[in-house]
Amino acid sequence: MAVVFKNLSVWQRISPWFRGFDGPLAFAVFLLACAGMLTMYSSGFDQGTRFEDHGRNMLLAGFILFVVAQIPPQRLMSLAVPLYLVGIALLIAVAVFGVTKKGARRWLNVGITIQPSEILKIAVPLMLAWWFQKREGQLRPLDFAVAALLLVVPIALIVRQPDLGTAILVLSAGLSIIFFAGLSWKLILPPLLLGVLGVALLIGLEPQLCADGMRWPVLHDYQQQRICTLLDPTRDPLGKGFHIIQGMIAIGSGGFWGKGFMQGTQTHLEFIPERTTDFIFAAFSEEFGLFGNLLLITGFVFLILRGLNIALEAPTLFSRLLAGSITLIFFTYAFVNMGMVSGILPVVGVPLPFVSYGGTAMVTLGMGLGILMSIAKSKRLVQS
């Protein structure tokens, strides 16, 4: 046996590790990563090692993707409860003795500084998929209530930090699993209608609600300011509204074809705040225009459709729910980031997948892609 293995080529030895990988999904991610590296080179050219660090983060995400893809869905299912409990315990630890930066307590120092809420982006979908897999064939309203409780606990702890961006991502991941598990439209429509009515009232009463001295219940002052700035960024064009106004100027000035690579004036004259992180889409739009945006959006659409196709063909309920939820996390990332930069959503600090700078988010994305690859591999191995 050792002699046979010795006679194998290098590719023959490592090819089993790649067997079953979803080629179209990997290709879509590769193209998005290339767009990210190109944009980071331009927008971060004067920010030290941003480009090199972004490339390193990409490689780290790729390594995590490869490792997680080797874990079969059955093993992932066994990790759901421990990972969820560890995540909740870390969030409680953050609330008790976490590290505070810029008025938010989101980090924990365990030799290195970590942000435990990132764990819940993966732990919550795993936990809810595990729960519905255990209740398969006998789902009752009480089971959906338990699932809602499993979702509310981490959301409440994350909002308390406060970290609205991460809370939105975890909430969307959890709600997508509850929806895919078979939640009745009779329970979905009333909250949606109330939400639409609330937004309409907010827009209509904006002058009164956003007047100086007005304080809203529940929301922090900065969250109230973000909503008011979204409704009318010209209220404070050099302060709270500066981000949105400059982002929209950059997007509009790009026209159809864009100003060209390394030619973005809003970007290179530093009018765009956070141009390598939250507002990198504005930098991309300025240099590559509407045409580049359409290509970028097409890449994300293909990634999401491919992920949903993997979910549709998954062999178990756990795999289907998990793949669908992970896929919609990518959708939420992209939609919220592009929406806030374009001025149609509040600024909540959500990065653009594979494009924005950030090591923690890149690790989470790598884990999510690894899970999708694992589910795709399990489908192919079952078929073969």
N, C-alpha and C positions, 0 to 999 in steps of 0.2 A: 504493500500500500504506500509506504514511504517513497519507494522507487517511482511509482506511478505519479505521485504528487510532485516529485522532483523534476520529472520530465515535462510538466505542464508549463506553459508560458505564463508571463506575469498577468496578462489579461484573463487567461483561463482560471487563474487562482483568485482574482478579485471580482470577476464577473458575477458570481453568485450573490455578492453584496448588493449589486445594482439590479438584479433580476426582479422584474415586476414594477420598477419605477415608472411613473406616469410621464412619458416623454412630452406630450403637449403642455402639461402643467409646468414641468421643469423649463421648457422653452419660453413660456410666457413670463415666468419669474426671471429668467436670464435677461430677457429684453427690458423688463422694468428695472432690473438692477443696473443694466448698462445706461439707461436714461438717468438713473439716480447718480451714477458715477460722473456722467457728463455734466449734469447740472451742478453737482457738488464741486467739481473742478472750477467751474465758472463763478458760482456764488461764494465759495469759500477760499478763493485764491489768495486773499489777504488775511486769512484767519489762521495763521500758523499751520498746523498739521491736520486741519479738518479733512482734507481730501484723503490723506494717508490713513487717518483714523477711521474714516468712513469705509475705505477698502478693507481695513482690518475687521471692522464690525461685520461687513458682508461675508468675509471668509469664516468668521466665527458662527454666523447664522447658518452658512452652508454646512459647516461641520455638525452643528446641532441638528439640522435637518437630516443629515445622513445618519446620525446616531439614533434619533427618534424613529426614523423610518424602519429601522431594524427591529423595533419592538412591536410584536403582533398586537392587534386590537384586544385580544383576551388579556394580555398582560397589562395593557393600558387600563382596562376595566378594573383590574385588581388594585391599581394605584389610585383610583378615583377618590375613595374615602380618605385614605391617609393624606393625600395631597391637599384635599379640601380642608381637613382638620388642621393641618400644619399652616395652611394659608390663613385660616381664621385666627389661630393662635398668634401668628405673627402680626396680624392687623391689631389684635388686642394689645400686643406688646408695643406696637407703634403708638397706640393711644395712651399708654401708660408712661413709657419712657423713650419715645421716638425722638429723632433729630428734627429740629425745626429750622426751615430755611424759607426766607421771604414770607413769613407769616403762616406757612403750612407745615404741618407735622406729618410727613409722608415716608420718612426714611428711618432705617434701623441700623445701628452700628454693631456689627458682629465680627469685628476685625476689619471688615470692609463695609462700606455703606451700601445697603440694598433697599429696594423699594418693593415691599411685600405685596402691594396691590397688584403688581404685574403678574404675580403667580396666579391670582384669581381669574385672570383672563383665560387661562387654560383650565384651572381647577374647577371653576363653576360649570363650564360645559361638560367636563368629565363627570362631575358629581350628578348633574341632572340627567345625563344620558344613562349613567349607571342606575339611577333611581327608576327611570321609566323602563329600562330593560328588565329590572326585577319585577315590575308590575305589569309586564306585557301580557295582554289578553284578559286582564281583570281591572282595567283602569276605572276608577270612580272619581267623583268630584273631590273627595277628600285627598286623593293622590295629587291632584293638581294644586290643592291648597298647601300640601307639604312641600311640593316643588317650589311654590311661590315663597314659602318661608325660607327654604334653603337659599333662595336668591336674595331675599330682602336683607338677611343678616349681613353678608359681606357688603352689599350696596350701602347699608346704613353706616357701617364702619368706614367705608371709603369716602362717603360724602362728608363725614364728620372731620376728615383730615384737614381741610377739604380738598378733594380732587375730582372735580366734576367731569373732566375728560375721561379718566379711567372708569368712573362710575357709569358713564354712558356706554362705554365699550362692554363692560361686564353685564350691564343690564340688557343690552341688545343681544349678547350671546345667550343669556339665560332665557329671555323671552322667545328667541327663535326656537330653542329646544322645546319649550312648553307649547308653542304653536305647532311645530312639526309633530309633536306627540299626539295631537288630535284635539286641542282645545276648541270648543264650540265657538262659532262666529257670534252667537248670541252673547257671549261673554267678552268678545273682542270689540264689537262695534260700539257699545256705550262709552267705554273710555276714549276711543278714537274720536267720537262725536264731541265729547266733553272737551278733549284737547283742542279740536278745531275751533269750538266755541270760545275757549279760553284765549287762544291766539287772536281771534277776531276782536274780542273785547279789549285785549292788551293793545292792539294796534289802534283801536278807536279811542281809547282813554289814555294814550301815550302822553299827551301834554300834561294831564293831571297827575298820572302815576309817576312820571319822571321829573316832576317839579322839584326844585331845591328844597331839601329838608324832608321830603317824603321818604319813609322807611317801610319796606315790605316785610311782612312776617316770614319766618322760615329761612329766607335767603340771606346770605352774607352781603355786606355792602358792595364788595367787588363783583359779586354775581349779579346784583341788581344793576350795577353800572354797565356790565357787559350787555345786558338785555336792552337797556335804554340806549346804549351806544349803537347797538345793531339797528334799532328802530330809527335812529337819527344820529349818524356819526358826526354830522356837522355841528352838533351841540358843543363838542369840545375837539375841534379839528387838530389842535396841536398837543392834545393830551390823550384822553381815552379813545378818541376816534381816529387817532393818527394811523394805527395799524391798518384798520379797514380801508381808510381813504387811500393810503399809499399802495395797498394791495390792489385795489380796484384800478388805480391809475396805471400801475405796472401791467396789469392784465389787458386793459384797454389799449395802452400804447403799443402793445406788441402787434396789433392788427391781425391780418390773416397769416402772413408768413413769418412774422417775428422780426426783431432787429438783428438777429444773427448771433451765433455763439460768441460769448465774451463781449458782446456789444450792448448789453442792457444798461442803460444809464441809471434807471431807478435802482438797479441792483448794485452797480459798481460805485455809484455816488452815495451809497448807504442810506437811501431813503426808505428802503424796505427793512423794517425791524425783523429780527429773527429770520433772516433770509436763508439760512442753512437748515433751519429746523421747521417750526410751524408754518412759516410763510414761504417755503421754498417753491411752492406751486406758482406763486406770483413771479418769482425769478425765472422759472421755467417758461411761463406764459409770455413774459416780456421778450425773451430771446428766441422762442420757437413759435410764438403766435398761436392762433386758433388751429392751424393745421397740426402743429405739434401737440396741442391739447387733445385734439380728436384722436391722434395716434395713441397718446397716453391713456385716454379713457377707453379706447378699444382694447388696449392691453389689459386693463383692469376688468373690463367686461368679459373678455375671454377667460381670464383667471377665475372669475366668479362662476361663469357658466360651466367651466371644467370642474370646479369644485362641487357644484350642485349635481353634475353628472356622476361624479364619484359617489356622492351621497345616495343618489338614486339607485345605483347598482351595487351598493354595499350589501354584504350577505346577512347582517344582523341588524336588529333595531338599534342597538347601542352604536354601531358603526354609522348607520344612516343619520341618526340624530347628531352625533358628534361631528361628522363631516359637514353636515348642513350648517351647524352652528359656527364651526371654524371658518367656513366659507363666508358667512354673513359678517363675521368679525372683519374680514378684509374689506367687505363692502362698506361697513360702518366707518372704518378708518378712512377710506378714500372719500366717501360721500361727505363726512363731517369736515375733513380737512379742506377739500375743495370748496365746500359751502361756506365755511367761515372766512376763507381767504377772499371769496367772491362777494361777501357781504350779505349772504342770505341766511347765515346761521351765526350764533354768538361765538366769539373766540374762546375756545375751551382747552386749547393745548393738546390737540390730537395730531400726531405726525402723519405724513403721507407715506404709505408703505413702500419700502425699498428705495425711497428717494430722500426723505428727510434724514438728517444726522441724528444719531442717538443709539447708544449701545444696548440699553435695556429693552427698548421697543424692538430692536432688531433680533434680539434673543427670543422674544415672545413670538415674533413672526416666523423665525426659524423653527420653533417648536410646533407652531400651528401647521406649517407646511410639512414638517416631518410626520405629523399625525395623518394628514391627508395622504401622503405617500404610503404610509403604513396601511391605511385602509384600502388604497388602490392595489397595493401588493397582495393583500389578503384576498381580494376579489379575484385577481388573476391566478393565484395559487389554488384557490378553490375550483376555478374553472378548468385548470390544467390537471 
